Amino acid sequence: MISHNDIAELISAALPNSKVQVEDPNRDGQHFSAIVVAEQFEGLSMIKQHKLVYGAIQKHLDTGDLHALQLKTYSLSQWNSMQVQVL
């Protein structure tokens, strides 16, 4: 079984200097949610951003250790823009 910390580490290793938050909202160890902010996402579509993240965890999806990951991704500029609007 994979933990939310394991998932965060895999994503962080694939996307150096990213900010990653992974949670297990159902506390079932199979359905996770993540927010990933990475400079590597700059200029990429959301689909391409998600493909980068899923590439980091694909092995665990293939083996069934990880059933689902709800994903929100942002480039640094998107994240910074969103943070200013919230204030």
Secondary structure, 3 states (H helix, E strand, C coil): CCCHHHHHHHHHHHCCCCEEEEECCCCCCCEEEEEEECHHHCCCCHHHHHHHHHHHHHHHHHHCCCCEEEEEEECHHHHHHHHHHHC
